[in-house]
Amino acid sequence: MKYSRILGTGSYLPEKVLHNTDMEKLVDTSDEWIRERTGIEQRHIAADDETTLDLAEKAARNAIDAAGINSNDIDLIVIATTTPDCVFPSVASMLQARLGITNESPAFDIQAVCAGFAYALGVADNFIRGGSASVVLVIGAETFSRILNWKDRNTCVLFGDGAGAVVLGEDDKPGIHSTHLHADGRYKDLLHVPNGVSRGYDVMQQQEAFVQMRGNEVFRMAVTKLREVVEEALKANQMDKSDIDWLVPHQANIRIIQATARKLNMSMDRVVLTVQNHGNTSAASIPLALDTAVRDGRIQRGEKLLLEGFGGGFTWGAALVTY
């Protein structure tokens, strides 16, 4: 039986930082309101000439270095993103070229918004378990600032840009114990960008395709579904809440994270929290948080991690991992 385990992690954040006090100059809001409602203090914003591919490349190179492999060892690239550089080719295939990978291995993007990294991890894990890949580069990368209405105070204060990456390798012992992925399209209008390529493309070209969100409804659904998927992951692995060493959640809102921690009977000092510094970076937020805690020494080899995320669609998912 083949399993996948994390060989190395990496991340990248753009240099430009917008503090809450900067947001006060853009929209009718306040530092106090943003902190109290979301926990966010600042977010990173990509430069005008910086793309999702650029962020993904820097995170990937950091993860490859940490894993101690060569780029051509990689036989699959899966990138979770909602903000690709272009309609096609995929960010993953362009990254393959950037990294100098010439082995003609598959590379593709997936789109599940803030649950994107959980989805990408699940896809990569199944490729390894099925024997179709042995070293997989998995990335969440976003330039979410490009699809924000900077006059909408309900959304523009929430999001930021960044990228996080992991390299998975095959092993005879489980690193990724299981992944659990879900979606329910009936709730699509609660959090969405209403226009795209086959609908409203003319509107997109006028830069009017922005994130729209009904925050209270999204909050309630996120808390419910994340609670359910946490229970599902523990039950599938016959583990107790006390078996989990670290919660590595999607960094959307401090109140959602606190609710999930309470469900696990876990104190907040065992929760990796980066929302205050990164904001919501969508598909990038889980791997960014993971890399932060690995590099600062909090997460150690052999510890059990619960990764979880919830995003538009609705989509949600979790992974139970021994690091």
C-alpha positions in Angstrom: 0.0 0.0 0.0 1.3 3.4 -1.0 0.7 6.5 1.1 1.7 10.2 0.7 3.6 12.3 3.2 4.7 15.9 3.3 8.4 16.2 2.3 8.6 20.0 2.5 6.6 23.2 2.7 7.1 26.7 1.3 5.3 30.0 1.0 5.5 33.5 -0.4 3.8 36.8 0.4 4.0 40.0 -1.7 6.0 42.8 -0.3 3.2 45.4 -0.2 1.3 45.4 3.0 -2.0 47.1 3.7 -2.7 47.7 7.3 -6.2 48.3 8.6 -5.4 52.0 9.0 -4.7 52.0 5.3 -8.2 50.5 4.7 -9.7 53.4 6.7 -8.6 55.7 3.9 -10.2 53.6 1.2 -13.6 52.8 2.7 -15.9 53.7 5.6 -14.4 51.3 8.2 -12.1 51.3 11.1 -9.2 49.3 12.5 -11.2 48.4 15.6 -14.2 47.1 13.5 -12.0 44.9 11.3 -10.1 43.4 14.2 -13.2 42.8 16.3 -15.2 41.2 13.5 -12.5 39.3 11.6 -9.2 39.3 13.6 -7.4 40.8 10.6 -4.8 43.5 11.2 -3.1 43.6 7.8 -2.9 41.8 4.4 -0.4 41.5 1.6 -1.2 42.8 -1.9 0.5 41.7 -5.1 2.3 44.4 -7.1 0.8 45.5 -10.4 3.2 43.4 -12.4 3.1 40.4 -10.0 0.8 37.5 -11.0 -0.5 34.3 -9.4 2.2 32.4 -11.3 4.9 34.6 -9.8 3.7 33.9 -6.3 3.3 30.2 -7.0 6.8 29.9 -8.3 8.4 31.5 -5.2 6.4 29.3 -2.9 7.2 26.2 -5.0 11.0 26.9 -5.0 10.9 27.2 -1.2 9.0 24.0 -0.8 11.3 22.1 -3.2 14.4 23.3 -1.3 12.8 22.2 2.0 12.0 18.8 0.5 15.6 18.3 -0.7 14.5 17.3 -4.2 15.2 18.4 -7.7 12.5 19.9 -9.8 12.6 17.1 -12.3 11.7 14.6 -9.5 8.2 16.1 -9.6 5.8 14.0 -11.6 2.6 16.0 -11.0 1.7 19.6 -10.2 -1.7 20.5 -8.8 -2.4 24.2 -8.2 -5.5 25.5 -6.5 -6.4 29.0 -7.6 -9.4 31.1 -8.3 -7.3 33.9 -9.9 -5.2 32.3 -12.7 -3.0 34.5 -14.9 -5.2 33.7 -17.9 -8.0 31.6 -19.2 -5.4 29.1 -20.5 -2.9 27.7 -20.2 -3.1 26.7 -16.6 -0.9 28.2 -13.9 0.4 24.7 -13.2 1.6 24.1 -16.8 3.3 27.5 -16.9 4.9 26.8 -13.5 6.2 23.5 -14.8 8.1 25.5 -17.5 9.3 28.1 -15.0 10.8 25.3 -12.9 12.5 23.7 -15.8 10.6 20.4 -15.5 11.0 18.5 -18.8 9.7 15.1 -17.9 6.3 15.8 -19.5 4.4 14.9 -16.3 0.8 16.2 -15.9 0.1 19.7 -14.5 -3.3 21.2 -13.9 -5.3 23.8 -11.9 -8.4 23.1 -9.8 -10.9 25.7 -8.5 -12.7 25.3 -5.2 -12.0 28.8 -3.9 -11.1 28.8 -0.1 -11.3 25.0 0.1 -9.1 24.7 -2.9 -6.0 23.5 -1.1 -7.9 20.8 0.7 -9.2 19.7 -2.7 -5.7 19.8 -4.3 -4.2 17.8 -1.5 -7.0 15.2 -1.9 -6.3 14.9 -5.6 -2.5 14.6 -5.1 -2.9 12.0 -2.3 -5.1 9.9 -4.5 -2.6 10.1 -7.4 0.1 8.8 -5.1 -2.1 6.1 -3.5 -3.1 4.9 -7.0 0.5 4.7 -8.2 0.1 7.4 -10.9 2.6 9.8 -9.2 5.4 9.6 -6.6 6.4 13.2 -6.0 3.7 15.9 -6.2 3.9 19.6 -5.9 0.7 21.0 -4.4 0.1 24.7 -4.3 -2.5 27.2 -3.3 -1.9 30.6 -4.9 -4.1 33.7 -5.2 -4.0 37.3 -6.3 -7.5 37.8 -4.8 -7.1 41.5 -4.7 -7.7 41.6 -8.5 -11.3 40.5 -8.0 -12.2 42.8 -5.1 -14.4 45.9 -5.3 -12.2 48.3 -3.3 -15.3 50.4 -2.5 -17.2 47.5 -0.9 -16.2 47.6 2.8 -17.8 44.2 3.4 -15.4 42.4 1.2 -12.3 44.4 0.4 -11.1 44.4 4.1 -11.1 40.6 4.2 -8.8 39.3 1.5 -5.1 39.3 0.6 -2.7 37.7 -1.8 -0.1 35.0 -1.3 0.9 31.4 -2.1 1.7 28.3 -0.1 3.1 25.0 -1.3 3.9 21.4 -0.1 5.8 18.6 -1.8 4.3 15.2 -1.3 6.3 12.0 -1.7 5.2 8.3 -1.5 5.9 6.3 1.7 4.9 3.0 3.2 3.3 4.7 6.2 0.5 7.2 6.0 1.4 10.9 6.2 -2.0 12.0 4.8 -4.4 9.7 6.6 -7.5 10.8 4.8 -9.1 13.8 3.0 -12.8 14.6 3.0 -14.2 16.9 0.3 -17.7 18.2 -0.1 -19.7 20.8 -2.1 -23.3 22.1 -2.3 -24.0 24.3 -5.2 -27.4 25.3 -3.9 -25.8 28.1 -1.9 -23.7 29.6 -4.7 -25.3 33.0 -4.5 -24.2 33.6 -1.0 -20.5 34.0 -2.0 -19.6 34.3 -5.6 -18.2 36.4 -8.5 -21.3 36.6 -10.8 -19.5 36.9 -14.1 -17.1 34.9 -16.1 -16.0 33.7 -19.5 -19.2 32.2 -20.7 -21.5 34.6 -18.9 -20.9 38.3 -18.6 -17.5 38.4 -20.2 -18.1 41.9 -21.5 -18.8 42.9 -17.8 -15.5 41.3 -16.8 -13.6 43.3 -19.4 -15.0 46.5 -17.8 -13.6 45.4 -14.4 -17.0 44.9 -12.8 -16.6 41.2 -11.8 -16.0 41.4 -8.1 -16.5 39.2 -5.1 -20.0 39.4 -3.7 -20.8 38.0 -0.2 -23.7 37.7 2.2 -21.5 37.5 5.3 -23.9 36.4 8.0 -25.2 33.4 6.0 -21.7 32.4 5.0 -20.5 32.5 8.6 -23.3 30.3 9.8 -22.9 27.7 7.1 -19.1 27.7 7.5 -19.3 27.0 11.2 -21.8 24.1 10.6 -20.0 22.4 7.8 -16.5 22.7 9.3 -17.8 21.1 12.5 -19.3 18.2 10.5 -16.1 17.6 8.4 -13.9 17.7 11.5 -16.1 15.0 13.0 -16.0 13.0 9.7 -12.2 13.1 9.6 -11.8 11.9 13.2 -14.4 9.1 12.8 -12.8 7.9 9.6 -9.5 7.5 11.3 -10.9 6.2 14.6 -9.2 9.1 16.4 -10.3 11.2 19.4 -10.2 15.0 19.5 -7.3 14.7 21.9 -5.2 12.9 19.3 -4.9 16.1 17.3 -1.8 18.2 18.0 -2.5 21.2 15.8 -5.4 22.7 14.0 -4.3 24.4 10.7 -7.5 26.1 9.5 -8.4 28.2 6.5 -7.7 31.7 7.7 -10.9 33.5 6.9 -12.3 34.8 10.2 -11.1 34.5 13.8 -14.6 33.7 15.0 -15.0 30.7 12.6 -11.6 29.5 13.7 -12.5 29.8 17.4 -15.7 27.9 16.8 -13.8 25.0 15.2 -11.3 24.9 18.0 -14.1 24.7 20.6 -15.5 21.8 18.7 -12.2 20.0 19.1 -11.8 21.1 22.8 -8.6 22.6 21.6 -7.0 25.7 23.2 -6.1 28.5 20.8 -2.4 28.0 21.5 -2.7 24.8 19.5 -4.3 26.5 16.6 -2.1 27.9 13.8 -3.3 31.5 13.5 -2.1 33.8 10.7 -5.3 35.6 9.7 -4.1 38.7 11.6 -1.1 39.0 9.3 -2.4 37.5 6.0 -6.1 38.1 5.9 -8.1 35.6 3.8 -5.8 34.4 1.0 -8.4 31.9 -0.2 -6.7 28.7 -1.5 -3.3 29.9 -0.2 -4.3 30.3 3.4 -3.9 26.7 4.7 -0.5 26.1 3.2 0.7 29.6 4.2 -0.3 28.8 7.8 1.3 25.4 7.6 4.6 26.7 6.3 4.6 29.5 8.9 4.2 27.0 11.8 6.7 24.5 10.3 9.4 27.1 9.8 9.0 28.8 13.3 9.3 25.3 14.9 5.8 24.9 16.3 4.9 21.9 14.2 7.3 19.0 14.6 7.7 15.8 12.7 5.3 13.0 13.9 2.6 15.4 15.1 -1.0 15.1 13.9 -2.6 18.0 12.1 -6.1 18.7 11.1 -6.4 20.9 8.0 -9.8 22.3 7.0 -11.3 25.0 4.8 -14.6 26.4 3.5 -15.2 28.4 0.4 -17.6 29.7 -2.2 -19.6 27.1 -4.1 -20.1 26.1 -1.3 -17.1 23.9 -1.1 -15.4 22.5 2.1 -12.9 19.9 3.1 -10.5 18.6 5.6 -7.4 16.5 5.7 -6.0 14.6 8.7 -2.2 14.5 8.5 0.8 13.1 10.4 3.5 15.6 9.6 
